Each structure stands twice: as structure tokens, then as C-alpha cells.
Amino acid sequence: MQSIRELYRIGNGPSSSHTMAPKRAAEQFRARYPQANAYRVTLYGSLAATGKGHLTDRALVDALAPFPVEILWKKEEELPLHQNGMEFEAFQDGASLGSWQVYSLGGGALGEAGRLTEGPDVYELNSMAAILAHCKETGQSFWEYVVEREGPGIWEFLSEIWEAMQAAIDRGLRAEGVLPGGLRIQRRAWAFYRRAKTSGASFSTPGTIAAYALAVAEENASGGVVATAPTCGSSGVVPAGLRYVAETVECPPEAILRALATAGLVGNLIKHNASISGAEVGCQGEIGAACSMAAAAVTQLMGGTIHQIEYAAEMGLEHHLGLTCDPVNGLVQIPCIERNAFAATRAHTCADFALFSDGTHRIPFDDVVTVMKETGNALPSLYRETATGGLAAAYTRRSKKRSENC
């Protein structure tokens, strides 16, 4: 299992798989052929179906500027190894220099034929059961196991991630106006935050958590800088959960970083044993994984045992099983932004539930991850980030009906 450095990434939204990864791929391909003066990029499957809404074309053009880029969209075709396939071609004065097939695997990661991972394996244990057994034997917490495998340099990295998360919350709480993309969605984080601070105690907690999650999700939707956790589309859940606990119980900075380490371990397990790609398993792999990560982190910050942390992580994923990825107009806005808010508040509920128990439960985390993968594989493609079914299709039908009645 890879380093959590491959899970947490800082970059521009709105999509880690559709924006960040294609940009990285374009930069790598350009470096292979520095003499090229023209490019052609063919996008397949989900990348082609929702790439324009996710600003894939802009990311590619920016990465390959100032040279001309021809982009071909083949949403009805898929390359053999993943739903998010790309083929780059380089030219010099019309002559072909070479090509490259590469895949966007979710969370900003890239892969190619015969090597569907990036970076070396860092963790020799790749199941929650094995890690729990190790921690029981050694007396370690989850975060201590992360440091054992990653080394002390992980703290500087996680500090940068936390700074990026907090900055996204702060910018999102200050920003007002309409989000780009044509859906005319108003930013609401600032209003939620103000109402939460002026309302009674019953609304203050969920309102504040929701405001923090909305702030990051709205920043992501506008192409702002966010930290994947585990993706751009679900980037508001973990920061919201951690920020609220940090403020209410006055956690020291090192406690937050330790919670981020535990959340990263949980996300890594989901990524390794299933997927965090909406194009592969639907939104359960993005929002579900984010809720699981946040639930684990919050439970740890509230003094939970490793068994309570595992239970919270299990609930965070279990109760998102079957969640479809059907972004309206291919934008990371409806239902994505609200889902960040609901998942962040649910993560706290999962933590509370786990802390009220001793951590004993019947369905272990590893089994839920397996079921999530099976469920994702069973979802038709129209529910896996193609914007051809579900809420996206409903919105299209309603818009068509309105235009016919005008």
C-alpha cells in the first residue's frame, strides 16, 4: 500500500481525476517531447462525458501552452484498464513524435498499462484487520503506525496539507456570489456560518460544520486551491470535521496532524482495496470515503480507542453504500457541494455513535470496503460520473421541459 502522500494532494479544483490528473499527465508528456510544437489529446469514457464541466480541456490547454492542442472527446469509448483514459500525441511541424496512453485513477493519481499505481509501497499491511492486530500487539495507535511506515518527515507534509485545508475554509467563508459553470449556484458557506453563530445551540454545531464543508466545496467548484481528501469533489468533509473539533476542544496542532495521519490511513485502505474514483465506483468512493476518513479522525480527536475509530470509519462508509455519481451538467456542484456538508455532519454522528459504544460491531470495516467495490462494479455507467443518469438526467429533462413551455 502506498504512502498517504499519494492520497493527500494540493491543487486546483474542481476535480482531482478530471482536472488535476490530466494536467499532471500533460506536463509529464510535454517533458518527454520537449521539441513538440503541437499536441492532440483524446479523452475517453467519463473524462470525455464530463470533462468540459470539470474543466479538463482548460487544464490540458494551460499545461501545454503556448502550443496548439486538439482535444477529441470519445465518451462512448473506454480504454481497457480504467473508465478515465487519455491518449496524448506529440507533433513537430506535423510529424508525429510519439504517443502515450495514461489513466486518471482518482484522487489525482495516474497509471499506465502494466503499472496502475504511482510511487512505491510503504505499508506492508493492507487491511484494517491486519493493522488492528499489529496495533494491539505493539500498543500503537493508528497514527503511530503511520509514522513507523512513513518516517518523521510525514509531519511536515501533513502540516502543509492542514494549512491548505484551513486556507480553503477561510477563503470560502469570505467569498460570496455565483459559482462559475452556468447553473447559477449561489455560494452559501458565508450565510451558513453567520446563521450558525447567531442561532441557538441546537443549530450551531451542524450549521458550523456544514459551513466549513460548504466553504471548501465551493472553493473547489470555483477552481480554487484545495487538498484532496481523498478527492477534490469530497475535499470539504475532512477539513470541516477537524476544524470544528479543533475549535471546540482546543486541540493542539500535533493532535490535528495525528488525526490527519489516521484519516489518511483509512482513505489509503479504501483506495487500495476498492477505489476512490467516482468514474469507477460512484460517489460512494469519494464522499463515502471522505466521511469514513473524517469519522475516524474525529473519533481519535475525541479520545476514541482504535476499535472505536475502526467502528466510526466503518459506519462512515457503510451508510454511503450505493451512492451514485451523477453531477448535473458535469459540474462538481449539484449534488456534490451539499453532499460535502451532509457527509461532514454525518462523520460527527458516526464518531458520537462509536464513542457511545465499546467499538464492538458485526460487520468489520474491511467487509464494507469489499461491498463498496462490488456495489460500484454493479452500478451502470450512467451512475458513474458520466452525467447521463440520475440527478443529471432529471435536471436535463426539467430544463428541456421549461424551454419547451417558454
C-alpha positions as CSV (number, residue, x, y, z in Angstrom):
1,M,0.0,0.0,0.0
2,Q,1.3,3.4,-1.0
3,S,2.2,6.5,1.1
4,I,-0.6,8.8,2.2
5,R,1.4,11.4,0.3
6,E,-0.3,9.8,-2.8
7,L,-3.7,10.4,-1.2
8,Y,-3.5,14.0,0.0
9,R,-2.6,16.3,-2.8
10,I,-2.8,20.1,-3.1
11,G,-4.0,21.6,-6.3
12,N,-6.8,23.4,-8.2
13,G,-10.3,22.1,-8.4
14,P,-12.9,21.2,-9.4
15,S,-11.8,17.6,-9.9
16,S,-8.8,15.6,-8.9
17,S,-9.5,13.0,-11.6
18,H,-10.7,15.3,-14.3
19,T,-8.5,18.4,-13.7
20,M,-5.5,17.7,-11.5
21,A,-4.6,14.3,-13.0
22,P,-4.9,15.4,-16.7
23,K,-2.9,18.5,-16.0
24,R,-0.1,16.3,-14.4
25,A,-0.3,13.9,-17.3
26,A,0.1,16.7,-19.8
27,E,3.1,18.1,-18.0
28,Q,4.8,14.7,-17.9
29,F,4.1,14.1,-21.6
30,R,5.4,17.5,-22.6
31,A,8.6,16.8,-20.7
32,R,9.0,13.6,-22.8
33,Y,8.9,15.5,-26.1
34,P,10.3,19.0,-25.4
35,Q,10.7,19.6,-29.2
36,A,7.0,19.2,-29.8
37,N,5.1,22.2,-31.1
38,A,1.6,20.8,-31.3
39,Y,-0.5,18.2,-29.4
40,R,-3.6,16.0,-29.7
41,V,-5.3,14.6,-26.7
42,T,-8.1,12.1,-26.9
43,L,-10.3,11.7,-23.8
44,Y,-12.3,8.5,-23.2
45,G,-15.3,7.4,-21.1
46,S,-16.0,9.6,-18.1
47,L,-13.3,12.0,-18.9
48,A,-15.0,12.8,-22.2
49,A,-18.5,12.7,-20.8
50,T,-18.0,15.3,-18.1
51,G,-14.6,16.8,-19.0
52,K,-15.9,20.1,-20.1
53,G,-17.9,20.7,-16.9
54,H,-14.8,19.6,-14.9
55,L,-12.5,22.0,-16.9
56,T,-10.4,19.1,-18.3
57,D,-9.9,20.9,-21.6
58,R,-8.7,24.1,-19.9
59,A,-6.3,22.1,-17.7
60,L,-4.8,20.5,-20.7
61,V,-4.5,23.6,-22.8
62,D,-2.9,25.5,-19.9
63,A,-0.4,22.7,-19.3
64,L,0.6,22.5,-23.0
65,A,0.6,26.3,-23.7
66,P,1.5,28.1,-25.8
67,F,1.3,25.3,-28.4
68,P,-2.0,24.3,-30.1
69,V,-3.9,21.4,-28.6
70,E,-6.6,19.4,-30.4
71,I,-8.9,17.7,-28.0
72,L,-11.1,14.7,-29.1
73,W,-14.0,13.6,-26.9
74,K,-14.9,9.9,-27.1
75,K,-17.4,9.4,-24.3
76,E,-18.8,6.2,-25.8
77,E,-15.5,4.5,-25.8
78,E,-13.2,3.4,-23.0
79,L,-9.6,2.3,-22.9
80,P,-9.2,-1.2,-21.4
81,L,-7.8,-0.5,-17.9
82,H,-10.0,2.3,-16.4
83,Q,-13.0,4.5,-17.2
84,N,-10.8,7.6,-17.2
85,G,-8.5,7.0,-20.1
86,M,-6.4,9.6,-22.1
87,E,-4.2,9.3,-25.1
88,F,-1.6,12.0,-25.8
89,E,0.1,12.6,-29.2
90,A,3.0,15.0,-29.8
91,F,3.9,16.5,-33.2
92,Q,6.7,18.7,-34.6
93,D,5.8,20.6,-37.7
94,G,3.1,18.0,-38.5
95,A,5.3,14.9,-37.9
96,S,4.4,12.5,-35.2
97,L,6.9,12.2,-32.3
98,G,5.1,9.7,-30.1
99,S,2.0,8.9,-28.1
100,W,1.1,7.8,-24.6
101,Q,-2.0,6.1,-23.1
102,V,-2.5,7.0,-19.5
103,Y,-5.3,6.7,-16.9
104,S,-6.7,9.0,-14.2
105,L,-7.3,6.7,-11.3
106,G,-9.0,9.0,-8.9
107,G,-7.6,11.5,-6.3
108,G,-5.2,12.9,-8.9
109,A,-3.2,9.6,-9.3
110,L,-2.0,8.4,-12.7
111,G,-1.4,5.0,-14.1
112,E,-0.5,3.3,-17.4
113,A,-0.6,-0.2,-18.8
114,G,1.3,-2.7,-16.6
115,R,1.7,-0.1,-13.8
116,L,-1.6,1.2,-12.4
117,T,0.0,2.8,-9.3
118,E,2.3,5.7,-8.5
119,G,5.1,5.6,-6.0
120,P,6.5,2.6,-4.0
121,D,4.6,0.6,-1.5
122,V,5.1,1.9,2.0
123,Y,2.8,-0.2,4.1
124,E,3.3,-3.9,4.3
125,L,-0.1,-4.3,5.9
126,N,-3.0,-3.5,3.6
127,S,-6.2,-4.4,5.6
128,M,-7.8,-2.9,8.6
129,A,-7.8,-6.3,10.3
130,A,-4.1,-6.7,10.0
131,I,-3.4,-3.2,11.1
132,L,-5.6,-3.6,14.1
133,A,-3.8,-6.8,15.1
134,H,-0.5,-5.1,14.7
135,C,-1.6,-2.1,16.9
136,K,-3.0,-4.5,19.6
137,E,0.4,-6.3,19.6
138,T,2.6,-3.2,19.7
139,G,0.3,-0.9,21.7
140,Q,0.4,1.6,18.9
141,S,-2.3,4.0,17.8
142,F,-3.1,4.2,14.1
143,W,-1.2,7.4,13.7
144,E,1.9,5.8,15.3
145,Y,1.8,3.0,12.7
146,V,1.7,5.7,10.0
147,V,4.8,7.3,11.4
148,E,6.5,3.9,11.7
149,R,6.0,3.3,8.0
150,E,6.3,6.9,6.6
151,G,9.0,8.3,8.8
152,P,9.0,11.6,10.8
153,G,9.1,13.6,7.6
154,I,5.4,12.9,7.3
155,W,4.6,15.6,9.9
156,E,5.9,18.5,7.7
157,F,3.9,17.1,4.8
158,L,0.7,16.8,6.8
159,S,1.3,20.3,8.2
160,E,1.2,21.7,4.6
161,I,-2.0,19.7,3.9
162,W,-3.7,21.1,7.0
163,E,-2.6,24.7,6.2
164,A,-4.1,24.2,2.7
165,M,-7.3,22.9,4.2
166,Q,-7.7,25.7,6.6
167,A,-6.9,28.3,3.9
168,A,-9.7,26.9,1.7
169,I,-12.1,27.1,4.6
170,D,-11.1,30.7,5.3
171,R,-11.4,31.8,1.7
172,G,-14.7,30.0,1.2
173,L,-16.2,31.7,4.3
174,R,-15.3,35.1,2.9
175,A,-16.4,34.6,-0.6
176,E,-19.9,35.5,-1.9
177,G,-21.5,35.4,-5.3
178,V,-22.4,32.9,-8.1
179,L,-20.2,29.9,-8.9
180,P,-19.0,29.6,-12.4
181,G,-20.4,27.0,-14.8
182,G,-23.9,28.2,-15.8
183,L,-26.0,26.6,-13.1
184,R,-26.2,29.9,-11.3
185,I,-25.5,28.4,-7.9
186,Q,-25.0,30.9,-5.1
187,R,-22.2,30.4,-2.6
188,R,-23.8,29.7,0.8
189,A,-21.0,29.0,3.2
190,W,-20.8,32.5,4.4
191,A,-24.5,32.6,5.2
192,F,-24.5,29.3,6.9
193,Y,-21.6,30.4,9.1
194,R,-23.2,33.6,10.1
195,R,-26.6,31.9,10.9
196,A,-24.8,29.2,12.9
197,K,-23.1,31.8,15.0
198,T,-26.3,33.7,15.7
199,S,-28.6,30.8,16.2
200,G,-29.3,28.6,19.2
201,A,-27.1,25.7,20.4
202,S,-29.2,23.1,18.5
203,F,-28.2,24.6,15.2
204,S,-24.8,25.9,16.0
205,T,-22.9,22.6,15.7
206,P,-24.4,21.2,12.5
207,G,-24.6,24.7,11.0
208,T,-20.9,25.4,11.7
209,I,-19.7,22.0,10.4
210,A,-21.8,22.4,7.3
211,A,-20.5,26.0,6.7
212,Y,-16.9,24.7,6.8
213,A,-17.6,21.9,4.4
214,L,-19.5,24.2,2.0
215,A,-16.7,26.7,2.1
216,V,-14.2,24.2,0.8
217,A,-16.6,22.6,-1.7
218,E,-17.5,26.0,-3.1
219,E,-13.8,26.9,-3.4
220,N,-13.2,23.6,-5.2
221,A,-16.2,24.3,-7.6
222,S,-14.7,27.6,-8.5
223,G,-11.3,26.1,-9.3
224,G,-9.6,27.2,-6.1
225,V,-6.8,25.5,-4.4
226,V,-7.9,22.6,-2.2
227,A,-6.4,19.5,-0.7
228,T,-7.8,16.2,-1.9
229,A,-9.2,14.1,1.0
230,P,-9.4,11.8,-0.8
231,T,-10.6,13.7,-3.9
232,C,-11.4,17.3,-4.9
233,G,-15.1,16.6,-5.1
234,S,-15.1,15.4,-1.5
235,S,-12.4,17.8,-0.2
236,G,-14.7,19.6,2.3
237,V,-15.5,16.7,4.6
238,V,-12.3,16.1,6.4
239,P,-11.3,19.7,6.9
240,A,-14.8,20.6,8.3
241,G,-14.7,17.7,10.8
242,L,-11.2,18.6,12.0
243,R,-11.7,22.4,12.1
244,Y,-14.8,22.1,14.3
245,V,-13.2,19.7,16.8
246,A,-10.1,21.8,16.9
247,E,-12.0,24.9,17.8
248,T,-14.4,23.3,20.3
249,V,-12.0,21.3,22.4
250,E,-8.9,23.4,21.6
251,C,-6.8,20.6,20.1
252,P,-3.0,21.2,19.9
253,P,-1.6,21.3,16.4
254,E,0.1,17.9,16.8
255,A,-3.3,16.3,17.6
256,I,-4.8,17.5,14.4
257,L,-1.8,16.2,12.4
258,R,-2.1,12.8,14.1
259,A,-5.8,12.7,13.2
260,L,-4.9,13.6,9.6
261,A,-2.5,10.6,9.6
262,T,-5.2,8.3,10.8
263,A,-7.7,9.6,8.3
264,G,-5.1,9.1,5.6
265,L,-4.6,5.5,6.6
266,V,-8.3,4.9,6.4
267,G,-8.5,6.5,3.0
268,N,-5.5,4.5,1.8
269,L,-7.2,1.3,2.7
270,I,-10.3,2.2,0.7
271,K,-8.2,3.3,-2.2
272,H,-6.0,0.2,-2.2
273,N,-8.8,-2.4,-1.7
274,A,-11.6,-0.7,-3.6
275,S,-11.5,2.7,-5.3
276,I,-11.8,6.5,-4.6
277,S,-12.7,7.2,-8.3
278,G,-16.3,8.3,-8.9
279,A,-15.9,7.1,-12.5
280,E,-15.1,3.6,-11.2
281,V,-17.4,3.1,-8.2
282,G,-19.7,6.2,-8.0
283,C,-19.8,8.8,-5.3
284,Q,-19.6,6.2,-2.5
285,G,-15.9,6.1,-3.3
286,E,-15.5,9.8,-2.9
287,I,-18.0,11.2,-0.4
288,G,-18.3,7.8,1.4
289,A,-14.5,7.5,1.7
290,A,-14.3,11.1,2.9
291,C,-16.9,10.5,5.6
292,S,-15.1,7.4,6.7
293,M,-11.8,9.3,7.0
294,A,-13.4,12.2,8.8
295,A,-15.3,9.9,11.2
296,A,-12.1,8.1,12.1
297,A,-10.2,11.4,12.6
298,V,-12.9,13.0,14.8
299,T,-13.2,9.8,16.9
300,Q,-9.5,9.9,17.6
301,L,-9.5,13.6,18.5
302,M,-12.4,12.8,21.0
303,G,-10.3,10.2,22.7
304,G,-11.6,7.1,21.0
305,T,-9.8,3.7,21.1
306,I,-8.6,2.0,17.9
307,H,-11.7,-0.2,17.9
308,Q,-14.0,2.8,18.2
309,I,-12.0,4.5,15.4
310,E,-12.5,1.5,13.2
311,Y,-16.2,1.4,14.0
312,A,-16.7,5.0,13.1
313,A,-14.8,4.6,9.9
314,E,-16.9,1.5,9.0
315,M,-20.2,3.5,9.6
316,G,-19.0,6.4,7.6
317,L,-18.6,4.2,4.5
318,E,-21.4,1.8,5.2
319,H,-24.1,4.4,5.2
320,H,-23.0,5.8,1.8
321,L,-23.1,2.4,0.0
322,G,-24.7,2.7,-3.4
323,L,-24.2,6.5,-3.6
324,T,-24.2,7.4,-7.3
325,C,-22.1,10.0,-9.1
326,D,-24.4,11.9,-11.3
327,P,-23.1,15.5,-11.5
328,V,-25.6,17.9,-13.1
329,N,-24.1,19.4,-16.3
330,G,-20.9,17.6,-15.5
331,L,-20.1,20.2,-12.8
332,V,-18.9,19.5,-9.3
333,Q,-21.8,21.4,-7.8
334,I,-25.1,19.6,-7.8
335,P,-25.3,17.4,-5.7
336,C,-21.6,17.5,-4.8
337,I,-21.4,20.6,-2.7
338,E,-24.3,19.7,-0.4
339,R,-23.0,16.2,-0.1
340,N,-19.8,17.5,1.5
341,A,-21.9,19.3,4.1
342,F,-24.1,16.3,4.9
343,A,-21.1,13.9,5.0
344,A,-19.2,16.2,7.4
345,T,-22.1,16.3,9.8
346,R,-22.6,12.5,9.4
347,A,-19.0,11.9,10.2
348,H,-19.5,13.6,13.6
349,T,-22.6,11.5,14.2
350,C,-20.6,8.3,13.4
351,A,-17.9,9.4,15.9
352,D,-20.5,10.1,18.6
353,F,-22.2,6.7,17.9
354,A,-18.9,4.9,18.1
355,L,-17.8,6.7,21.3
356,F,-21.1,5.7,23.0
357,S,-20.1,2.1,22.3
358,D,-17.1,0.0,23.1
359,G,-16.3,-0.4,19.4
360,T,-17.8,-3.8,19.1
361,H,-19.9,-4.4,15.9
362,R,-20.8,-7.2,13.5
363,I,-19.6,-6.0,10.1
364,P,-15.9,-5.0,10.0
365,F,-14.5,-2.2,8.0
366,D,-12.7,-4.5,5.5
367,D,-16.0,-6.1,4.6
368,V,-17.7,-2.8,3.9
369,V,-14.8,-1.8,1.7
370,T,-15.3,-5.0,-0.3
371,V,-19.0,-4.5,-0.6
372,M,-18.4,-0.9,-1.7
373,K,-16.2,-2.1,-4.5
374,E,-18.8,-4.8,-5.5
375,T,-21.6,-2.2,-5.4
376,G,-19.6,0.2,-7.6
377,N,-18.9,-2.5,-10.2
378,A,-22.6,-3.3,-10.3
379,L,-23.6,0.4,-10.9
380,P,-24.4,1.1,-14.6
381,S,-22.1,3.6,-16.2
382,L,-24.7,6.3,-16.2
383,Y,-24.3,6.4,-12.4
384,R,-20.5,6.7,-12.5
385,E,-19.6,10.3,-13.3
386,T,-20.9,10.3,-16.9
387,A,-23.8,12.7,-16.1
388,T,-26.1,10.7,-18.2
389,G,-28.4,9.4,-15.5
390,G,-29.8,10.1,-12.1
391,L,-30.0,13.7,-10.9
392,A,-28.1,14.9,-14.0
393,A,-30.7,13.3,-16.3
394,A,-33.6,14.6,-14.2
395,Y,-32.2,18.2,-14.4
396,T,-31.8,17.8,-18.2
397,R,-35.4,16.7,-18.6
398,R,-36.7,19.5,-16.4
399,S,-34.6,22.1,-18.3
400,K,-35.9,20.8,-21.6
401,K,-39.5,20.9,-20.4
402,R,-39.0,24.5,-19.2
403,S,-37.6,25.6,-22.6
404,E,-40.5,23.9,-24.4
405,N,-43.0,25.8,-22.3
406,C,-41.4,29.1,-22.9
